[in-house]
Amino acid sequence: MIGVGSCSKEQVVKVYSFTYSFRDSLSGWEGGFADHPADTATYHLHASLDTLPYNINADSTKKAIRLSGTNRSDDLFMFIKRKLTGLRKNTTYQVLLNVKLASNAPTNATGSGGAPGESVYVKVGASTMEPQSLLVDGFYAMNIDKGYQSEGGENMKVVGHVGVNDKTTSYTIISRFNTTSNPVIATTNEAGELWLIIGTDSGYEGTTTLYYTQVDVVLNQEGD
């Protein structure tokens, strides 16, 4: 499904900014999963455009990207990704992402393997090549360096967790973002393309269901 995002350019091409809202469409994003075996029968993996929960969408008109999965391996990565085009070719950017998502995970709660809130880490990133979950020796793993759970990697930064607050009982929209002091650094290819990726790296051995509502992106050209 092709969606509509908004884009603005500042100082000719030094800064790009984009906003993607999922209330009507996927806006060119797609979901995926990694860190799981080939047999996912008990993982209940699900990625689609879906209606937001009633308590934050009483008239049932707003949608979001719903990602859901049950962590059976002490590690489950759920992600959304999108390709950007029309950028300067072979150019390095500082990538800043502000992610809005709905979570019902409480803080300071206990769970198998880890907490349902603080042990599900939110990560943002970018890559020259398309982020993909590849099957290797019966196990799906990412082809980019996202790091492991609470640690970031070359292509992704940790920007918090999915916990809302101690008294959370229903879905609440939260924001997670990186800053200029913690930028993702990525370089476009010969065609001026770059891939964005946002996801959660889970150590909580239970079911996590999240609704991504909006992504704001700023690309600052390195060296300017």
C-alpha positions in Angstrom: 0.0 0.0 0.0 1.4 3.4 -0.9 0.8 6.2 1.6 1.5 9.9 1.7 4.2 11.5 3.8 5.2 15.1 3.9 8.7 16.4 3.1 10.4 19.8 3.3 13.9 20.9 2.3 15.9 23.6 4.0 19.1 25.5 2.9 18.8 23.9 -0.5 19.8 20.3 0.4 21.6 20.6 3.7 18.6 19.5 5.7 15.7 17.2 4.8 12.7 16.7 7.0 9.8 14.2 6.6 6.7 13.4 8.6 4.8 10.1 8.2 1.3 9.7 9.7 -0.3 6.3 9.6 -3.9 7.3 10.4 -5.0 6.5 6.8 -2.2 4.3 5.3 1.1 2.7 5.7 2.8 5.7 4.0 5.3 3.4 2.3 6.4 1.6 5.5 6.4 -2.1 6.1 6.8 -4.4 9.1 9.1 -7.3 9.9 10.5 -9.5 12.6 13.9 -11.0 13.5 15.7 -12.9 16.3 13.4 -16.0 16.0 13.5 -19.5 14.7 12.0 -20.5 11.3 9.0 -22.1 13.1 7.0 -19.2 14.4 3.8 -21.0 15.2 3.9 -20.0 18.8 5.2 -16.5 18.2 1.9 -15.0 16.9 3.7 -12.5 14.7 1.5 -9.8 13.2 2.2 -6.6 11.3 -0.5 -4.5 9.6 -2.3 -1.2 9.4 -5.0 -1.4 12.1 -7.4 0.7 14.0 -6.1 2.3 17.2 -7.5 1.1 20.5 -10.8 2.6 21.6 -9.5 4.6 24.6 -7.4 6.8 22.3 -9.6 6.5 19.2 -13.2 6.7 20.4 -14.7 7.3 16.9 -12.6 4.5 15.3 -11.3 6.7 12.5 -7.6 6.7 13.2 -5.3 3.9 12.3 -1.7 2.9 13.0 0.9 0.3 12.2 0.2 -2.6 14.6 3.2 -4.8 15.5 2.6 -7.8 17.8 4.6 -10.8 18.8 5.2 -13.3 21.6 8.8 -13.6 22.6 9.7 -17.3 23.0 13.5 -17.1 22.6 14.5 -14.5 25.2 15.0 -12.1 22.3 12.5 -10.8 19.6 13.0 -7.9 17.3 9.9 -6.2 15.7 10.5 -3.4 13.2 9.1 -1.1 10.6 11.2 0.2 7.7 11.0 2.6 4.7 13.2 3.7 1.8 13.9 7.4 1.3 14.6 8.5 -2.3 15.6 11.8 -3.9 18.5 12.6 -1.5 22.0 13.6 -2.5 24.0 10.6 -3.7 26.9 9.2 -1.7 26.2 11.8 1.0 26.6 11.2 4.8 23.7 12.4 7.0 23.0 12.7 10.7 19.6 11.0 11.0 17.2 12.1 13.8 13.9 10.3 14.3 11.0 11.1 16.6 8.7 8.1 17.0 5.1 8.2 18.4 3.6 4.9 19.4 0.9 3.6 21.6 1.9 1.2 24.4 0.1 -0.5 27.3 3.3 -1.6 29.0 3.6 -0.5 32.7 6.9 0.5 34.3 8.3 -1.3 37.4 6.4 -4.5 36.6 7.8 -8.0 36.6 7.8 -10.6 33.8 9.5 -13.7 32.6 13.0 -12.9 31.3 12.5 -9.2 32.0 10.0 -6.4 32.5 7.2 -5.8 29.9 8.1 -2.1 29.8 11.8 -1.5 30.6 13.1 -4.7 28.9 11.5 -3.9 25.5 14.0 -1.4 24.1 13.0 1.1 21.3 15.6 1.6 18.6 15.9 4.0 15.6 18.3 3.7 12.7 19.2 4.1 9.1 21.2 2.1 6.6 22.6 2.3 3.1 21.4 -1.2 2.3 17.8 -2.4 2.9 17.4 -3.8 6.5 16.2 -7.4 6.1 15.6 -10.4 8.3 17.5 -13.3 6.8 17.3 -17.0 7.6 20.7 -18.4 8.6 21.0 -22.0 10.0 17.3 -22.1 10.9 17.2 -18.7 12.7 16.1 -15.3 11.4 18.6 -12.4 12.1 19.0 -8.9 10.8 21.5 -8.1 8.1 22.4 -4.8 9.7 24.0 -4.0 13.1 21.1 -3.1 15.4 23.0 -4.1 18.6 21.6 -6.5 21.2 18.6 -5.5 23.4 19.7 -2.6 25.7 22.8 -1.9 23.5 22.7 -0.1 20.1 24.8 -1.0 17.1 26.4 0.7 14.1 23.1 1.2 12.4 20.6 1.7 15.3 20.5 3.8 18.5 18.6 2.9 21.7 16.1 5.7 22.5 14.3 4.3 25.5 11.7 1.6 26.2 8.0 0.9 25.8 7.1 1.4 29.4 4.5 4.2 30.0 4.2 4.6 33.8 3.6 2.6 36.9 -0.2 2.9 36.7 -0.6 2.1 33.1 -3.7 -0.1 32.4 -4.6 1.0 28.8 -2.9 2.2 25.7 -1.1 5.5 25.8 0.8 7.4 23.1 4.4 7.9 24.0 7.3 9.6 22.1 10.8 8.2 21.7 13.6 10.0 19.8 17.3 10.5 19.4 19.0 13.9 19.4 22.0 15.6 17.8 24.1 14.2 20.7 23.1 10.7 19.7 22.6 10.8 15.9 22.4 7.8 13.6 25.1 8.3 10.9 24.3 6.9 7.5 25.4 7.4 3.9 23.2 7.4 0.8 23.9 5.1 -2.2 24.7 6.0 -5.8 21.0 6.6 -6.4 20.5 9.0 -3.4 18.6 6.4 -1.4 18.6 5.6 2.3 16.7 3.1 4.4 15.0 4.1 7.8 14.3 1.5 10.4 12.5 1.6 13.8 12.0 -1.3 16.1 11.9 -2.9 19.5 14.4 -5.3 20.8 12.8 -7.4 23.5 14.1 -9.3 26.5 10.6 -9.8 27.9 9.3 -13.3 27.4 5.7 -12.4 26.8 3.5 -10.7 24.2 4.1 -7.1 23.2 1.6 -5.3 21.0 2.4 -1.7 19.8 0.8 0.8 17.5 3.0 3.2 15.6 1.1 6.4 14.9 3.7 8.8 13.5 7.4 9.2 12.5 9.2 12.5 12.1 12.6 12.4 10.4 15.3 15.1 10.1 18.4 14.5 8.0 21.3 16.9 8.6 24.1 16.7 6.0 27.4 15.9 7.7 30.0 18.6 7.7 27.6 21.5 7.4 
